[in-house]
Amino acid sequence: MDPGELKDRIPFLKKKDSDALDFTDDGYKQYKTIWAKVKYMSTKETFKSDASNVLKVVNLIIRARNDITNNMRFLLDGMQYEIKGIRPFDKRKMYLIVTGELNKNERPG
């Protein structure tokens, strides 16, 4: 992988401390902004009760690091994605693939 392909700045969000009494958002605060390559996965439509729900899945390729966890989220195009998995991208483990799913509370445009 060429490091020059990491062209997008992606903000990662971390849960706020449970002691904080801030009711203004959903309990996540910005943690770090990381360079990444964004790869959109196929869109799958599901139908429930005559309503269409679109499930969006995105893979981010980032440099290997150990401070990103499954309990975090990231922002992409103004919408929050929940991290569903983190795995090595290559055998040398220099990069990671972070798989995110559009948060259920977000509405795709």
N, C-alpha and C positions, 0 to 999 in steps of 0.2 A: 504494500500500500504506500502510495506517495503522500507524505504529510501535507503537500500542497492541496490535496483534495478536501482537507478539513476546512471548508470555507464559511460555514455558518456558525454564528455565535448563539449558543443555546443556553438560556438560564435554567439552572436546576433549582428546584424548590425543596425545602426541608420542613418537616412538621415543626410548628411552634411549640415551645414549652407549655405543658399543661397548666402551669401555674399562672401564665399570662392571662389577664382578663381582657382580651381584645376580641370583640364580636363583629369586627368590620369585614372579615372575609372568612374563608373556609379553613383557616388554621395552618396555612403554609406560608413560609417566608422565603425570599430569595436566598440561596446558599452560595452558589458560584456560577459564573458564566464560562462555558467550556466550548472550545472549537470542535466542530463535528461535521461529518458528512451525513446528510439527510437522505434516506431512501424510503419512499412511500411504498407500502405494501398494497396488495389488491384490496379493494373495498368490497365488503360483504354486506348485503342488505338482508335484514331479518324483518319479518312481519309478525306483529303481535296485536291482537285486538283491532284489526283494521288500521293500524298505525305503522308507518315505516320508520325503523330505527337504523341508522347507518353506523356501522362499526368501522372506525378508522384505526389502522395499525401502522406505526412508523418505526423504522430501525434507524438508530443513530450509530455511527462508527466514531469512536473517540479514542484518544490515546489511553493506554492502560493506566488505571489508578485504582486505589482501594477505598476511596471515601464516598463513592456512589453506591447506594443500596436500593433494594426493592421497595423500601418504605418512602421513597422520594417521588417527585414528579418533575416534569420539565415543561417549559413553555415553547410552543411552536405556532407561529402565525396568530398569536394572541389567545391560544387555547391551551388548556392544561391536559397533559397526557400522564397517565399513571404508569410507572415502570413495572412491567410484567416479567422481565427477565434480563439478565446480564450474563454474557458468555464471551469467551475469547474469540477473536476474529481470525487469528492465525496460530500456527504451531509455536511461534516464538513468543506469543502472548504480549506483543507490543501494543495491540489495539483491542478494544472491546466492542461488542455489539450490544447496544442497549435497546430493548424492545419496549415500546410504549403503546398504550391503548388510550384513545380519546376518553377523557373523564366523562362519566355518565351525565354529569350536570352541564356539560358544554354542548352547545348547538353548532354543528358544522355549518359553514356558510355556503 
